[in-house]
């Protein structure tokens, strides 16, 4: 009997020991392997035993800083935006599901390499543990995150790719069954909006004081689009930089040995195919050569918020082998092909952060899944490099892919991808520097740039722009650069857009003495202006209003690139029209502010009143004067600003957001800046603690090494123990 009792007790003990670990216990166990150190600007430095541990801590810290943005990026990418924002978002959601259904995302995740799945699981666990430890946080849509979610938000680059597909075309086809104009195949660009783009400079040691290579990381995004962080593991991960909320890798940044900067490209990475579709024998089919193929057909039910209710609409989904059906032109259906290999794109995005030299970086780039970005590179060995695009489909040159091509002709099919060796690259040019400002690669390294005749047109349709011109000017004169010198160079206040515009205006006044006498003070200010921006400059205000009045005048030519159209204001318009537009600008300033003698900084402001994504601005609330200006005029340091909800002043909303200057060598050194601050919580001391520094161009030193991080530490904790 005693023996039976002992065996029963032993079995009970073994049974208790073998009970499966609960989910919360699993999270707590992983959290115990993670340490988060917040420095004096609230930037999280995350240390983990493994890469997966570091990812767990990284996502936990991101949620602490701005969970609403983490969540929104995923319900937008997954096609669930309408559940938060209502029926008007349904066609954004439908666009997402046309390219990948929930079931397809799950299948891709299951087929991914084990190491990547481990990181995806850590991503989901880090967010879910945050929600578990913060029950007061109420998600709008996603109450639980799954490891396959990153397959929808993989940065291939997902934002630039899928957003280039017009929701107008999708709404027209799936909503009303109507055809659309070919111009509607791409989303509209508002010329009054701040240009989307970025600057990247790589500078070799021959132009630096230390003899070490340097890198400018200067994305021009919407403010608060990315946070700043460092992630470190005992498996070789140690990367610092900007991370798009909800992603588990440093997107633009550096490690101890190299750094990378992405700029938006105009490389042709997507195409539209006109499909001949008929109903044959009760099935939808499309013509392909001499055969008829079945149209892949399914349906999706999407939810949308309507007041306090949640409603549903069911849509069909159609695809051919070219891609999803995204519209209709005449009697042809339009299929849009673009890069959609989420697993490979995630692999490339993560592996990038662990490369140690240019040979390794080159091998990573050979994955070729970064489609809407150029890449500027520098490293501790002194190598500087540039890649114009990465994912570039091969095409038959007899067809014009700038317009939809005949999908029934097999010759129009993509013929694989160009090898990395085929695309436009620059490595260690003799001039010793590389720049890209979303401009042509054929001026990226001055006279040592690639030649356009050596490449297909679709590889580089990018036009020159004023920022590219400006970058070449300042880099051509750069010598003995330091980190602080690079900050000054990257904020050079000169505005090349006005080089022809202002002399043309002065000439118009000189040819009309009566107008010159009427507006003598304004004339004198513009005539003596050195074409630079500053907080104190009245000329900057006048030039800005003059440029905007021109764009609103209806006198802008419909042809030509952006530089030509703006220079037409200086060289093409009649004197009378120039003076009329200038008077319109003066009257507008006087009407709004009582005088046209308005210093730029009194008009051009930085303000952050809340952590909302749909920001509100108020002339009666405190704000900060900013001397920077829009990239439209060729400003390298972009400060895109406009009026909101009837404000008279303009407020920054995109442009310089996260910026870093990096110097490589025996040890890496960097300075950085965030617009506003690290946290999206107005109650946090790091909500706007960088705002005045941002306006003053007073960058903070980056603590990269552990001893420096600890010296600047304000908080040290493990996830769940803050």
C-alpha positions in Angstrom: 0.0 0.0 0.0 2.9 2.3 0.9 4.5 1.5 -2.4 1.3 2.4 -4.3 1.0 5.7 -2.4 4.6 6.5 -3.2 4.2 5.7 -6.9 1.0 7.8 -7.0 2.8 10.7 -5.4 5.7 10.4 -7.8 3.3 10.2 -10.8 1.6 13.3 -9.5 4.8 15.2 -9.1 5.9 14.2 -12.6 2.5 15.2 -14.0 2.7 18.6 -12.4 6.3 19.1 -13.7 5.3 18.2 -17.2 2.3 20.5 -17.4 2.7 22.7 -20.5 4.1 26.2 -19.9 1.3 28.8 -20.1 1.6 31.6 -22.7 2.2 34.2 -20.0 4.9 32.1 -18.4 6.6 31.9 -21.8 6.4 35.7 -22.2 7.8 36.2 -18.7 10.6 33.8 -19.3 11.6 35.6 -22.5 11.3 39.0 -20.8 13.8 37.9 -18.2 16.4 37.5 -20.9 15.8 41.1 -22.1 17.1 44.4 -20.7 15.9 47.8 -21.8 18.0 50.9 -21.1 16.3 54.3 -21.8 18.8 57.1 -22.3 18.3 60.8 -21.4 16.2 61.3 -24.6 14.1 58.2 -23.9 15.7 56.2 -26.7 15.5 52.5 -25.9 18.6 50.4 -26.1 17.5 46.8 -26.1 19.8 43.9 -25.0 18.8 40.3 -25.4 20.5 36.9 -25.2 19.4 36.0 -28.7 18.1 37.9 -31.7 14.6 36.7 -30.9 15.0 38.1 -27.3 16.1 41.4 -28.8 13.1 41.5 -31.1 10.8 40.7 -28.2 12.2 43.7 -26.3 12.2 45.9 -29.3 8.5 45.5 -30.0 7.7 45.8 -26.3 9.6 49.1 -26.2 7.9 50.3 -29.4 4.5 49.7 -27.9 5.5 51.7 -24.8 6.4 54.6 -27.0 3.5 54.6 -29.5 1.3 51.6 -29.5 -1.4 53.3 -31.6 1.0 53.7 -34.5 2.2 50.1 -34.2 -1.4 48.9 -34.3 -2.4 51.2 -37.2 0.4 50.1 -39.4 -0.8 46.6 -39.2 -4.5 47.0 -39.6 -3.8 49.2 -42.6 -1.4 46.7 -44.1 -3.7 43.7 -43.4 -6.7 45.3 -45.0 -8.6 46.1 -41.8 -8.4 49.9 -41.9 -12.1 50.4 -42.4 -12.8 48.7 -39.0 -11.2 51.8 -37.4 -11.9 54.5 -40.0 -15.1 53.6 -41.6 -16.5 52.8 -45.1 -14.3 55.2 -47.0 -11.3 53.0 -46.2 -12.8 49.8 -47.7 -11.0 50.1 -51.0 -7.7 50.5 -49.2 -8.5 47.3 -47.4 -9.6 45.6 -50.7 -6.3 46.6 -52.3 -4.4 44.9 -49.4 -6.4 41.7 -49.8 -6.1 41.6 -53.5 -2.3 41.2 -53.1 -2.5 38.8 -50.2 -5.3 37.1 -48.3 -5.1 36.1 -44.7 -4.8 32.4 -45.6 -2.0 33.2 -48.0 -0.1 35.1 -45.3 -0.5 32.1 -43.0 0.8 29.7 -45.6 3.8 31.9 -46.4 4.6 32.1 -42.7 4.5 28.3 -42.3 6.9 27.9 -45.3 9.4 30.5 -44.0 12.8 29.5 -42.5 12.7 28.5 -38.9 15.0 31.4 -37.8 12.6 33.9 -39.4 9.6 32.3 -37.8 11.3 32.6 -34.5 11.7 36.3 -35.0 8.1 36.7 -36.1 7.0 34.8 -33.0 9.1 37.1 -30.8 7.6 40.1 -32.6 4.1 38.9 -31.7 5.0 37.9 -28.2 6.6 41.2 -27.4 3.4 43.1 -28.5 1.1 40.7 -26.8 3.1 40.8 -23.6 2.8 44.6 -23.7 -0.9 44.4 -24.0 -1.0 41.8 -21.2 1.0 44.1 -18.8 -1.0 47.2 -19.9 -4.7 46.3 -19.6 -5.6 50.0 -19.7 -4.5 50.1 -23.4 -7.5 49.5 -25.6 -6.6 48.6 -29.2 -8.9 49.9 -31.9 -8.8 46.7 -34.0 -6.1 44.3 -33.1 -6.4 42.9 -29.6 -4.0 40.1 -30.3 -1.0 40.0 -32.7 0.0 36.9 -34.6 3.4 35.9 -36.0 2.3 36.0 -39.6 1.3 39.7 -39.4 4.8 40.9 -40.5 4.2 39.1 -43.9 1.7 42.0 -44.6 4.2 44.7 -43.5 7.5 43.4 -44.8 9.2 46.5 -46.2 10.0 45.3 -49.7 9.2 48.4 -49.7 5.6 47.7 -48.9 4.5 51.3 -48.4 5.9 52.6 -51.7 4.7 49.6 -53.7 1.1 49.0 -52.7 0.4 52.7 -52.2 1.3 53.3 -55.8 -1.7 51.2 -56.9 -4.7 53.5 -57.2 -7.6 52.9 -54.9 -9.6 55.0 -57.5 -9.2 52.2 -60.0 -10.1 49.5 -57.5 -13.2 51.4 -56.4 -14.2 52.0 -59.9 -13.9 48.4 -60.9 -15.1 46.6 -57.8 -17.5 49.3 -56.7 -19.3 50.4 -59.8 -17.9 48.1 -62.5 -16.8 51.2 -64.5 -13.7 51.8 -66.6 -11.2 54.4 -65.6 -8.9 56.8 -67.3 -5.3 55.5 -67.6 -4.2 58.5 -65.6 -6.1 57.1 -62.7 -4.0 54.0 -62.5 -1.7 55.7 -60.1 -2.6 57.7 -57.0 -2.9 61.5 -57.5 0.0 63.7 -56.5 -0.9 67.0 -55.0 1.7 69.6 -56.1 0.9 71.6 -52.9 1.9 68.6 -50.7 5.5 68.3 -49.5 7.5 66.1 -51.9 8.0 62.6 -50.5 11.6 61.4 -50.5 14.9 61.4 -48.7 18.5 62.4 -48.9 21.5 60.1 -48.6 25.2 61.1 -48.7 28.2 58.8 -48.5 31.5 60.5 -48.2 34.9 58.8 -48.4 37.8 59.5 -46.0 39.6 61.8 -48.5 37.0 64.5 -47.7 36.8 64.0 -43.9 39.0 65.3 -41.1 39.5 61.9 -39.6 40.1 60.0 -42.9 37.0 57.8 -42.1 34.0 57.4 -44.3 30.8 59.2 -43.3 27.1 58.7 -44.0 24.1 61.0 -43.9 20.8 59.3 -43.1 18.1 61.8 -43.9 14.6 60.4 -44.7 11.9 62.9 -45.4 8.8 61.1 -44.0 5.7 62.3 -42.2 6.7 63.3 -38.7 6.6 60.6 -36.0 6.5 57.9 -38.7 9.5 56.1 -37.2 11.0 55.8 -33.7 14.7 55.6 -32.8 16.2 52.5 -31.1 19.2 50.2 -30.7 18.9 46.4 -30.7 21.7 44.2 -29.4 22.0 40.4 -28.9 24.7 37.9 -28.1 24.2 36.4 -31.6 25.9 39.3 -33.4 23.1 41.8 -33.7 24.0 45.4 -32.8 22.1 48.0 -34.9 21.0 51.5 -34.3 18.6 53.8 -36.2 15.1 54.3 -37.3 12.4 51.7 -37.2 9.0 52.0 -38.7 6.5 51.4 -35.9 5.7 47.7 -35.7 8.7 46.3 -37.7 11.3 44.2 -36.1 14.4 45.5 -37.8 16.3 48.8 -38.1 15.2 50.2 -41.4 17.6 53.1 -41.9 20.6 53.0 -39.7 24.0 51.6 -38.9 26.0 49.0 -36.9 29.6 49.3 -35.8 30.9 48.5 -39.2 28.6 49.9 -41.9 25.4 51.9 -42.5 22.6 52.2 -45.0 20.2 54.8 -46.1 17.2 54.3 -48.4 15.8 57.0 -50.7 12.6 56.6 -52.8 13.3 55.6 -56.4 11.5 56.1 -59.7 12.8 52.8 -61.1 10.0 51.1 -62.9 9.2 48.2 -60.5 5.5 47.7 -61.4 3.5 47.3 -64.6 -0.1 47.2 -65.7 -1.3 44.5 -68.1 -4.5 44.8 -70.2 -6.3 41.5 -70.0 -8.9 40.2 -72.5 -11.5 38.6 -70.2 -14.6 36.6 -71.3 -17.0 34.3 -69.7 -16.5 31.0 -71.5 -18.4 27.8 -70.6 -19.6 29.4 -67.3 -16.1 30.4 -66.2 -14.2 33.7 -66.4 -11.1 33.3 -68.6 -8.5 35.6 -70.0 -6.6 35.3 -73.3 -2.9 34.4 -73.1 -1.3 33.7 -76.5 -3.3 31.0 -78.2 -4.9 29.7 -75.0 -7.6 30.8 -72.5 -6.7 30.6 -68.9 -9.0 30.7 -65.9 -9.2 34.0 -63.9 -8.3 33.2 -60.3 -11.5 34.1 -58.5 -12.4 34.3 -54.8 -14.1 36.7 -52.5 -13.5 38.5 -49.3 -15.8 39.9 -46.6 -14.5 43.2 -45.1 -15.8 44.9 -42.0 -16.2 48.6 -41.7 -17.2 50.9 -38.8 -20.5 52.8 -39.2 -21.1 54.9 -36.2 -21.3 52.5 -33.2 -22.0 49.6 -35.5 -19.7 47.2 -37.4 -21.0 46.3 -40.8 -19.8 44.1 -43.6 -19.4 44.1 -47.4 -18.4 41.2 -49.6 -16.2 41.7 -52.7 -15.0 39.4 -55.4 -11.2 39.0 -55.8 -9.8 38.5 -59.3 -6.3 37.8 -60.4 -4.4 36.6 -63.5 -0.8 35.4 -63.5 0.3 39.0 -64.0 -1.3 40.1 -60.7 -4.6 41.3 -59.1 -7.2 43.0 -61.2 -7.0 46.7 -60.2 -9.3 48.4 -62.7 -10.7 48.4 -66.2 -9.9 50.4 -69.3 -12.5 50.2 -72.2 -13.3 46.5 -72.4 -10.0 45.4 -70.9 -9.3 44.5 -67.3 -6.2 45.8 -65.8 -3.8 43.5 -63.8 -1.0 45.2 -61.8 2.2 43.3 -61.2 4.6 44.4 -58.5 7.1 42.9 -56.1 5.3 40.5 -53.7 7.6 38.1 -52.0 7.2 38.9 -48.3 9.4 36.2 -46.9 12.4 37.1 -49.0 11.8 40.8 -48.3 11.7 40.2 -44.6 14.9 38.1 -44.8 16.6 40.9 -46.8 15.5 43.6 -44.4 16.7 41.7 -41.3 20.0 40.4 -42.8 20.9 44.0 -43.8 21.3 44.9 -40.2 23.9 42.2 -39.5 26.2 42.8 -42.5 29.7 43.8 -41.5 31.3 44.9 -44.8 30.5 45.7 -48.4 31.0 42.1 -49.6 28.3 40.9 -47.2 26.1 43.9 -48.0 26.4 43.0 -51.7 25.4 39.4 -51.0 22.4 40.7 -49.1 21.4 43.0 -51.9 21.4 40.0 -54.3 18.1 38.9 -52.7 16.7 41.8 -54.8 13.4 42.4 -52.9 13.8 46.1 -52.0 11.8 47.5 -54.9 10.9 51.1 -54.3 14.2 52.2 -52.7 17.6 53.3 -53.7 20.4 52.5 -51.1 23.3 54.7 -50.1 26.1 52.9 -48.2 29.3 53.5 -46.2 31.5 51.4 -44.0 34.5 51.3 -41.6 36.7 49.9 -44.4 36.2 53.2 -46.2 33.9 51.9 -48.9 31.1 54.0 -50.1 28.5 52.7 -52.5 25.1 53.3 -54.2 22.4 51.1 -55.6 19.7 52.6 -57.8 16.9 50.2 -57.0 17.2 46.5 -56.3 14.2 44.7 -57.6 14.0 45.4 -61.3 12.0 43.1 -63.7 13.4 42.3 -67.1 11.3 43.4 -69.9 11.2 43.2 -73.7 12.5 46.6 -74.9 10.1 46.7 -77.9 7.2 47.5 -75.6 6.5 50.7 -73.8 6.0 49.8 -70.1 5.4 53.3 -69.1 1.8 52.6 -70.3 -0.3 49.4 -69.8 0.8 46.6 -72.1 -1.2 43.9 -73.8 -1.4 41.0 -71.3 -2.6 38.6 -74.0 0.8 38.8 -75.7 3.3 36.5 -73.8 6.2 38.7 -75.0 5.1 41.4 -72.5 5.6 39.1 -69.5 8.3 39.9 -67.1 11.4 37.8 -68.0 12.7 37.3 -64.5 14.6 39.9 -62.6 17.8 41.7 -63.5 20.8 40.4 -61.7 22.4 42.8 -59.2 25.3 43.2 -61.5 23.0 44.6 -64.2 21.5 47.5 -62.2 23.0 50.9 -61.7 25.6 50.8 -58.9 28.4 53.0 -57.9 31.3 51.8 -55.7 34.1 54.1 -54.5 33.9 56.8 -57.2 37.0 58.9 -57.8 35.4 62.1 -56.7 35.0 60.5 -53.2 31.3 61.2 -52.5 27.9 59.9 -53.6 24.5 61.6 -53.2 20.9 60.7 -53.9 18.0 63.0 -53.2 15.3 61.0 -55.1 17.1 62.4 -58.2 18.7 60.9 -61.3 21.6 58.5 -60.6 23.5 60.1 -63.5 24.6 63.0 -61.3 25.1 60.9 -58.1 28.9 61.0 -58.2 29.5 64.1 -60.4 31.5 63.3 -63.5 32.1 59.8 -62.3 28.4 59.0 -62.4 27.0 56.2 -64.5 26.0 57.1 -68.1 22.3 56.9 -69.2 23.1 55.2 -72.5 24.4 52.2 -70.7 21.1 51.2 -69.2 17.5 50.6 -70.2 15.2 53.7 -69.7 13.1 51.9 -67.2 16.1 51.5 -64.9 16.4 55.2 -64.3 13.5 57.4 -65.4 14.2 59.7 -62.4 14.5 63.4 -63.2 16.9 65.8 -61.6 15.5 67.9 -58.8 16.5 71.0 -56.9 17.8 69.0 -53.9 20.0 66.9 -56.2 21.5 70.1 -57.7 22.0 71.5 -54.2 23.6 68.3 -53.0 26.2 68.3 -55.8 27.0 72.0 -55.1 27.8 71.5 -51.4 29.5 68.1 -51.7 31.8 69.4 -54.5 33.2 71.9 -52.0 33.3 69.6 -48.9 36.7 69.1 -47.3 37.9 68.0 -43.8 34.4 67.2 -42.8 33.6 66.3 -39.2 30.3 65.0 -37.9 29.3 68.6 -36.9 30.5 69.8 -40.4 28.2 67.2 -42.0 25.3 68.5 -40.0 26.0 72.0 -41.2 26.4 70.8 -44.8 23.1 68.8 -44.7 21.3 72.0 -43.4 22.8 74.4 -45.9 20.2 77.1 -46.2 20.7 77.9 -49.9 17.6 77.4 -52.2 18.6 76.8 -55.8 14.9 76.8 -57.0 15.0 80.6 -56.9 18.2 81.0 -59.0 16.2 81.9 -62.1 13.0 83.0 -60.4 14.2 85.9 -58.4 16.3 87.5 -61.2 13.3 87.2 -63.5 11.1 89.0 -60.9 13.7 91.8 -60.5 13.9 92.2 -64.3 10.1 92.5 -64.4 10.2 95.3 -61.8 13.1 97.0 -63.6 11.0 97.0 -66.8 8.0 98.6 -64.9 9.3 101.6 -62.9 5.8 102.4 -61.6 5.4 99.0 -60.0 9.0 99.2 -58.7 8.2 102.5 -56.9 4.9 101.1 -55.5 6.6 98.0 -54.0 10.1 99.5 -53.5 10.7 97.9 -50.1 9.7 94.5 -51.3 11.8 95.0 -54.5 14.9 96.0 -52.4 14.5 93.0 -50.1 14.2 90.5 -53.1 17.0 92.1 -55.0 19.5 91.8 -52.2 18.3 88.3 -51.0 21.1 85.8 -51.0 18.6 82.9 -51.7 19.0 81.4 -48.2 16.4 80.6 -45.7 16.4 81.6 -42.0 14.0 82.4 -39.2 14.6 86.1 -39.6 14.3 86.3 -43.4 11.4 88.3 -44.8 12.7 87.5 -48.3 12.1 83.8 -47.6 8.5 84.5 -46.7 8.0 86.6 -49.9 9.6 83.9 -52.1 7.5 81.2 -50.5 4.3 83.0 -51.1 5.4 84.0 -54.6 6.1 80.3 -55.5 2.8 79.1 -54.0 0.9 81.8 -55.8 2.5 80.7 -59.0 1.4 77.1 -58.5 -2.1 78.3 -57.8 -2.3 80.7 -60.7 -3.0 78.3 -63.5 0.1 79.5 -65.3 2.2 76.4 -64.7 3.0 74.5 -67.9 1.6 71.0 -68.1 4.7 69.6 -69.6 8.3 69.4 -68.4 9.8 68.2 -65.1 9.4 70.0 -61.8 12.5 72.1 -62.2 11.5 73.3 -65.7 8.0 74.2 -64.6 9.2 76.2 -61.7 11.9 78.0 -63.7 9.2 79.0 -66.2 8.2 81.5 -63.5 11.5 83.2 -63.9 12.1 82.9 -67.6 8.9 82.0 -69.4 6.1 84.2 -68.0 5.5 87.7 -69.1 6.7 90.5 -66.9 3.1 91.6 -66.3 2.1 88.1 -65.1 5.1 87.8 -62.8 4.2 91.1 -61.2 0.5 90.1 -60.9 1.5 86.9 -59.1 3.9 88.7 -56.8 1.2 91.2 -55.9 -1.2 88.4 -55.2 1.5 87.0 -52.8 2.0 90.3 -51.1 -1.7 90.9 -50.6 -2.2 87.5 -49.2 0.5 88.0 -46.5 -0.9 91.4 -45.7 -4.4 90.1 -45.5 -3.5 87.3 -43.1 -0.9 89.1 -40.9 -1.5 92.8 -41.3 1.9 93.4 -43.0 3.8 91.7 -45.7 7.1 92.3 -43.7 6.8 88.9 -42.0 9.9 87.1 -40.9 9.9 83.5 -42.0 10.0 82.0 -38.4 6.9 83.9 -37.4 5.0 82.1 -40.1 6.8 78.8 -40.3 6.3 76.8 -37.1 6.7 73.5 -35.3 3.9 72.4 -33.0 3.0 69.1 -31.4 -0.2 69.3 -29.3 -1.1 65.6 -29.1 -0.1 62.1 -30.0 -2.9 61.7 -32.5 -2.2 60.5 -36.0 -4.5 63.0 -37.4 -2.8 66.0 -35.9 -4.5 69.3 -35.2 -2.8 72.7 -35.1 -3.7 76.0 -33.4 -2.4 79.5 -34.0 -3.3 80.3 -30.4 -1.3 77.5 -28.8 2.5 77.6 -28.3 4.7 76.7 -31.2 8.4 77.1 -32.2 9.9 79.1 -35.0 11.7 77.1 -37.7 14.1 78.4 -40.2 14.1 75.4 -42.5 11.8 75.2 -45.5 10.2 72.8 -48.0 12.3 70.5 -50.3 10.3 71.9 -53.2 12.6 74.9 -53.2 15.7 72.7 -53.0 16.2 72.7 -49.3 18.3 69.7 -48.2 16.9 69.8 -44.7 13.3 69.5 -45.6 10.6 71.1 -43.4 7.3 70.5 -45.2 4.7 72.8 -43.6 1.1 73.9 -44.5 -1.9 75.5 -42.9 -4.4 73.2 -41.1 -8.1 73.8 -40.3 -7.9 77.5 -41.2 -4.7 78.4 -39.4 -2.9 81.4 -40.8 0.5 80.1 -39.9 1.9 76.9 -41.4 3.1 73.9 -39.4 5.6 71.2 -40.1 4.1 67.8 -40.8 6.8 66.0 -42.9 10.4 66.2 -44.0 13.4 65.8 -41.7 12.1 63.3 -39.1 14.8 60.9 -38.0 18.2 62.2 -39.1 21.6 60.8 -38.3 25.2 61.7 -39.2 27.5 58.7 -38.9 31.3 58.4 -38.9 32.9 55.0 -39.2 36.4 54.1 -38.0 37.9 52.1 -35.2 34.8 53.1 -33.3 31.5 54.3 -34.8 30.4 57.8 -33.8 27.0 59.4 -34.6 24.7 62.2 -33.9 20.9 62.1 -34.4 17.7 64.0 -34.2 14.0 63.2 -34.1 11.2 65.6 -34.9 9.5 66.2 -31.6 10.7 63.3 -29.5 10.7 59.5 -29.0 7.3 59.1 -27.3 3.8 59.6 -28.7 2.4 60.2 -25.2 1.9 63.9 -24.4 2.5 63.1 -20.7 6.0 61.7 -21.4 9.0 64.0 -20.9 10.2 62.7 -24.3 7.1 63.8 -26.2 8.7 67.0 -27.4 12.1 67.2 -25.7 13.8 67.4 -29.1 11.5 70.0 -30.6 13.6 73.1 -29.8 16.8 71.2 -30.6 15.3 70.3 -33.9 14.5 74.0 -34.7 18.0 75.0 -33.5 19.7 72.2 -35.4 21.3 71.0 -32.2 21.8 67.3 -32.6 22.2 64.8 -29.8 25.2 62.5 -29.4 24.3 58.8 -30.0 25.4 56.5 -27.2 26.2 53.4 -29.2 28.6 51.5 -26.9 27.3 49.9 -23.7 29.5 52.0 -21.4 28.1 55.2 -23.1 24.6 53.9 -22.8 25.0 53.2 -19.1 26.5 56.6 -18.6 23.4 58.3 -20.1 20.9 55.8 -18.7 17.8 57.2 -17.0 15.9 53.9 -16.7 16.9 50.3 -16.8 14.3 47.5 -16.6 13.0 44.3 -18.1 9.8 44.2 -20.1 6.9 44.1 -17.7 9.0 45.4 -14.8 9.2 49.1 -15.6 
